[in-house]
Amino acid sequence: MKKIKCAVIGTGGRCRSIMKELLKHAQGNLEVAAVYDPEQWMRDKFFNDLDLPAVENSESPEAAINTPGVEWVIVTSPNSMHCDHIKAAFAAKKHVFAEKPLATSIEDCQAIEKAHKAAGTMFATGFVLRYSPLYLKVKELLDSGKFGKILSIEANENILPEHGGYMLTTWRRKRELAGPHILEKCCHDLDLLEWFTGDLPLKVRAVSDRRFWIPERNYMLEKYPPNTLMVKQNQQQADSPFTAESDVDDTTFSFFEFRNGIIGSFSATMCNALPERRMRFHCEYGTLVVEFYTMSVRYHMIGESTEQLITFGSCLGHGGGDGKIMGELWDAMQNGTRPKCSGSEGLRSAVFSLAIDRAACENREIDLTEVWQELGC
């Protein structure tokens, strides 16, 4: 295998997780030649956790990107910074892997797409659930024709209390850095809906609010054992998800209609003693339910007496997707194989996410006809 040099922009927890998987595939043939992260403690943790030789922090993202020998740039900075960092990498004719979401505005997503086309280099994005064996099986079943047309979909992502509490004590609690929760966290699920249906949303309605994580419930931090409602991982976090300054809603319910006539709903909440990440497909000839936390697919065909159940392994590592997406990335680095997920998936899921947020904020139905026409989708 040939040696590959990369630059890493942003060295937080998600970066460490994916780099651990990528380094496994590289088997000593990947060198982190440059990093940029303004937080010293985070850089130290990155090198220590991954057992890598430390390199000096670059003066700027551009300096890291233009380090001699660097071919690939790994962008895992806060969401609102993705656009500048990705564009800088493409301007330098580098290949790019960017974590989801692609960006926090449609305009930024378009700018990234334009920069990618001008660069002509490879682009991979972190829509990791497409690589999980669980969701690959769902795609296979729906595409087989066995179920006929999809008529409607019910989907949700309801995360654990400690997960929601953690997010609301980090930079993800601020829209200016992360975008709305429906984008930051749920763009995975909305991307899957577009992938499974083979189409795009046409009309969207939604309601959204801050309903659980409010100052009046701050007493709950004392009521329950440590780490029940938040996990304190570093000193940079806010002290309480109930009182930390935040403009991110914790509850969203949305309703949508796709261009091909499929209708559906998607909801997301940020504190659930019984977590659930489920999609239910009502089809012509049967019903299919996929549930992430149990890593299971259940389906029943009309006229049959037996329900079918398919189970997979642990839901850790995004249901096995982390290892597979990094395996594909290493193949791209070694052999020039084009990644399956690039900027176009990021653009389309961002439009869906931001339309839900806009519908809730403006309390009206959003029609995406002109948006898709302008984007050429």
C-alpha positions in Angstrom: 0.0 0.0 0.0 1.1 3.5 -0.7 1.6 6.1 2.1 -1.0 8.8 2.3 -0.7 12.1 4.1 -3.8 13.9 5.4 -4.6 17.1 7.3 -7.3 17.1 10.0 -9.4 20.2 10.7 -11.1 19.9 14.1 -10.1 17.1 16.5 -13.2 16.5 18.6 -14.9 13.3 19.6 -16.4 12.5 16.3 -13.1 13.1 14.6 -11.4 10.7 17.0 -14.0 8.0 16.3 -13.8 8.0 12.6 -10.0 8.4 12.5 -9.7 5.3 14.8 -11.5 3.3 12.1 -9.6 4.9 9.2 -6.3 4.1 10.9 -7.3 0.5 11.3 -7.9 0.2 7.5 -4.6 2.1 6.8 -2.5 -0.4 8.7 0.3 2.2 9.3 0.1 3.8 5.9 -1.8 7.0 6.8 0.1 9.9 8.3 -1.6 12.8 10.0 0.8 15.4 8.6 -1.1 18.5 9.9 -3.9 19.5 12.3 -5.8 22.7 13.0 -7.8 23.0 16.2 -7.7 26.1 18.4 -8.2 24.0 21.5 -4.9 22.6 22.9 -6.5 20.0 25.2 -8.5 18.6 22.3 -5.5 18.3 20.1 -3.6 16.5 22.9 -6.5 14.1 23.4 -6.6 13.4 19.6 -3.0 12.4 19.5 -3.1 10.5 22.8 -6.3 8.6 22.1 -5.1 7.5 18.6 -1.5 6.9 19.7 -0.2 9.1 17.0 3.0 11.3 17.0 1.9 14.8 17.8 2.5 17.6 15.2 2.4 21.3 15.9 -0.9 23.0 15.5 -1.0 24.8 12.2 -1.5 28.6 12.2 -4.7 28.4 10.2 -6.9 25.8 8.4 -5.3 27.0 5.2 -1.8 26.3 6.5 -2.8 22.8 7.5 -4.4 22.1 4.1 -1.3 23.4 2.3 1.2 21.3 4.3 3.6 19.7 1.8 2.5 16.2 0.8 -1.1 16.4 2.0 -3.5 14.8 -0.4 -6.6 14.5 1.7 -8.3 16.9 4.2 -10.5 15.5 7.0 -13.1 18.3 7.9 -14.7 17.6 11.3 -15.0 21.2 12.6 -18.2 22.7 13.9 -21.0 22.6 11.3 -21.1 26.3 10.5 -17.3 26.2 9.7 -17.6 23.4 7.2 -18.1 25.6 4.2 -15.0 27.7 4.6 -12.8 24.7 5.4 -14.1 22.6 2.6 -13.8 25.4 0.0 -10.2 26.1 1.1 -9.4 22.4 0.6 -10.9 22.3 -2.8 -9.2 25.6 -3.8 -5.9 23.8 -3.0 -7.0 20.8 -5.2 -7.2 18.4 -2.3 -9.5 15.5 -1.8 -12.0 16.0 1.1 -13.9 13.9 3.6 -16.4 16.1 5.5 -18.5 15.1 8.5 -22.3 15.7 8.3 -24.2 18.0 8.0 -22.6 19.4 4.9 -23.3 23.0 6.0 -25.8 25.1 7.9 -27.4 26.9 5.0 -28.5 26.0 1.5 -26.3 28.8 0.1 -23.2 27.3 1.8 -24.1 23.8 0.4 -24.3 25.3 -3.1 -21.0 27.0 -2.6 -19.4 23.7 -1.6 -20.9 22.0 -4.6 -19.5 24.7 -6.9 -16.0 24.4 -5.3 -16.0 20.7 -5.7 -16.9 20.8 -9.4 -14.2 23.3 -10.0 -11.6 21.3 -8.1 -12.3 18.0 -9.8 -11.1 16.1 -6.8 -12.8 13.4 -4.7 -15.4 14.3 -2.1 -16.8 12.0 0.6 -19.4 12.9 3.2 -20.2 11.3 6.5 -23.7 9.9 5.9 -22.6 6.8 7.8 -26.0 5.2 8.3 -26.1 4.3 4.6 -23.3 2.0 5.3 -24.9 0.2 8.3 -25.9 -3.4 7.4 -29.3 -2.7 9.0 -30.2 0.1 6.6 -28.5 -1.6 3.6 -31.0 -4.5 4.2 -33.9 -2.1 4.3 -32.8 -0.5 1.0 -32.5 -4.0 -0.5 -36.0 -5.0 0.6 -37.7 -1.8 -0.5 -35.9 -1.9 -3.9 -36.7 -5.6 -4.5 -40.3 -4.8 -5.6 -41.6 -7.3 -3.0 -43.5 -4.5 -1.1 -44.7 -2.6 -4.1 -45.1 1.1 -3.8 -44.3 3.0 -0.5 -47.5 4.7 0.4 -46.6 6.5 3.7 -43.8 6.6 6.3 -43.7 7.2 10.0 -40.2 8.0 11.3 -38.6 9.3 14.5 -35.3 9.9 16.4 -35.8 10.1 20.1 -32.5 10.1 22.0 -31.6 9.2 25.5 -31.5 11.9 28.3 -27.7 11.8 28.7 -27.3 12.2 24.9 -29.6 15.2 24.7 -28.2 16.7 27.9 -24.6 16.3 26.5 -25.5 18.0 23.2 -27.1 20.9 25.0 -23.9 21.6 27.0 -21.6 21.7 24.0 -21.4 23.9 20.9 -24.3 22.0 19.4 -26.7 24.0 21.6 -26.1 27.1 19.5 -27.7 27.5 16.1 -24.9 29.8 14.9 -22.4 26.9 15.2 -24.5 23.8 14.7 -27.7 24.8 13.0 -31.0 23.5 14.3 -31.1 20.0 16.0 -33.2 18.7 13.0 -30.1 19.4 10.8 -27.3 18.7 13.2 -28.6 15.3 14.4 -31.4 14.3 12.2 -29.9 14.9 8.7 -28.9 11.2 8.9 -32.5 10.1 9.1 -33.8 12.6 6.5 -31.0 11.5 4.1 -32.2 7.9 4.6 -35.7 8.8 3.8 -34.6 10.4 0.5 -32.4 7.4 -0.2 -35.2 4.8 0.5 -37.8 6.7 -1.5 -35.5 7.6 -4.4 -37.1 11.1 -4.4 -37.2 14.4 -2.7 -39.7 16.3 -0.4 -42.1 18.7 -2.1 -44.1 20.1 0.8 -43.2 20.3 4.5 -45.0 21.4 7.6 -43.7 21.4 11.2 -43.9 22.5 14.8 -41.0 22.8 17.1 -40.3 24.0 20.7 -38.1 23.7 23.8 -40.3 21.5 26.0 -38.1 19.4 28.3 -34.7 21.2 28.8 -36.0 24.3 30.5 -34.7 26.1 33.6 -37.6 25.0 35.7 -36.4 21.5 35.6 -32.8 22.2 36.7 -33.6 20.5 40.0 -33.6 17.2 38.1 -29.8 17.2 38.0 -29.8 16.7 41.8 -32.8 14.3 41.7 -31.0 11.6 39.6 -27.5 10.0 39.8 -24.5 11.6 38.0 -24.5 11.0 34.2 -28.2 10.4 34.1 -29.1 13.7 32.4 -25.7 14.7 31.0 -22.2 13.3 30.7 -19.5 15.8 31.6 -16.6 15.0 29.2 -14.5 18.2 29.5 -14.3 21.5 31.3 -15.5 23.4 28.2 -19.0 22.1 28.6 -21.7 24.2 30.3 -22.7 23.1 33.8 -26.4 22.4 33.0 -28.4 21.6 29.9 -31.4 23.1 31.6 -29.9 26.6 32.1 -27.1 26.9 29.5 -27.7 29.6 27.0 -29.2 27.9 23.9 -31.5 28.6 21.0 -32.0 25.0 19.9 -35.4 23.3 20.2 -35.6 19.9 21.8 -38.9 18.7 20.3 -39.9 18.7 16.6 -42.8 17.1 14.7 -42.9 17.4 11.0 -45.2 16.2 8.1 -44.0 15.9 4.5 -45.1 15.0 1.0 -42.6 13.7 -1.5 -42.7 14.6 -5.2 -43.7 11.0 -6.0 -46.7 11.2 -3.7 -45.3 9.4 -0.7 -46.5 11.1 2.5 -45.0 10.8 6.0 -44.0 12.2 9.3 -40.8 12.7 11.2 -40.4 13.6 14.9 -37.4 14.2 17.1 -37.0 14.6 20.8 -34.0 15.0 23.1 -34.9 13.3 26.4 -36.3 9.8 26.3 -36.1 7.0 29.0 -37.1 4.7 26.1 -35.0 5.8 23.2 -36.2 5.0 19.7 -35.0 5.5 16.1 -37.6 3.9 14.0 -39.0 4.0 10.5 -42.3 2.4 9.6 -43.0 1.9 5.9 -46.7 1.3 4.8 -46.5 -0.3 1.4 -48.9 -1.8 -1.2 -48.2 -5.4 -0.3 -46.9 -5.2 3.2 -45.5 -3.3 6.2 -41.8 -2.9 7.2 -40.5 -1.5 10.4 -36.8 -0.8 11.1 -35.5 0.1 14.6 -32.0 1.2 15.2 -31.6 0.6 18.9 -32.6 -3.0 18.6 -30.9 -3.3 15.2 -33.9 -5.1 13.8 -36.1 -5.2 10.7 -39.6 -6.6 11.0 -42.0 -7.0 8.1 -45.3 -8.7 7.3 -46.8 -9.3 3.9 -50.5 -9.0 3.3 -52.0 -12.5 3.1 -49.1 -14.2 4.9 -49.5 -15.6 8.4 -46.0 -15.2 9.7 -44.1 -12.0 10.5 -40.4 -11.9 9.4 -37.7 -10.7 11.8 -34.1 -9.9 10.8 -31.6 -8.9 13.5 -28.1 -7.5 13.3 -25.3 -6.8 15.8 -24.6 -3.9 18.1 -25.9 -0.4 17.3 -22.5 1.0 18.4 -20.4 2.7 15.7 -23.6 3.8 13.9 -24.7 0.3 13.6 -21.4 -0.9 12.0 -21.4 2.0 9.6 -18.4 3.7 10.9 -16.0 0.9 10.0 -17.6 0.4 6.6 -17.6 4.1 5.6 -13.9 4.5 6.6 -13.1 1.3 4.7 -14.6 2.9 1.6 -12.7 6.1 2.3 -9.4 4.2 2.6 -10.2 2.5 -0.7 -10.7 6.0 -2.2 -7.4 7.2 -0.8 -5.5 4.1 -2.1 -7.2 3.3 -5.4 -9.1 6.4 -6.4 -12.5 4.7 -6.1 -15.2 7.4 -6.0 -17.1 7.5 -2.7 -20.8 6.7 -2.9 -21.8 9.7 -0.7 -20.6 13.2 -1.7 -21.8 16.7 -1.6 -25.1 16.1 -3.5 -26.4 13.9 -0.6 -25.4 16.6 1.9 -27.1 19.3 -0.1 -30.4 17.4 -0.5 -30.6 16.4 3.2 -29.7 19.9 4.3 -32.6 21.3 2.2 -35.0 18.8 3.8 -33.7 19.6 7.3 -33.8 23.4 6.9 -37.2 23.3 5.3 -38.6 21.5 8.4 -36.9 24.2 10.6 -38.2 27.0 8.5 -41.8 25.6 8.5 -41.7 25.4 12.3 -40.2 28.9 12.7 -42.6 30.6 10.3 -45.6 28.5 11.2 -46.5 27.7 7.6 -46.2 25.1 4.9 -43.0 25.2 2.8 -43.2 24.4 -0.9 -39.8 23.3 -2.2 -40.6 23.2 -5.9 -38.6 26.3 -6.8 -35.7 25.3 -4.6 -35.2 22.0 -6.3 -35.6 23.6 -9.7 -32.9 26.2 -8.8 -30.6 23.4 -7.6 -31.2 21.3 -10.7 -32.5 18.4 -8.6 
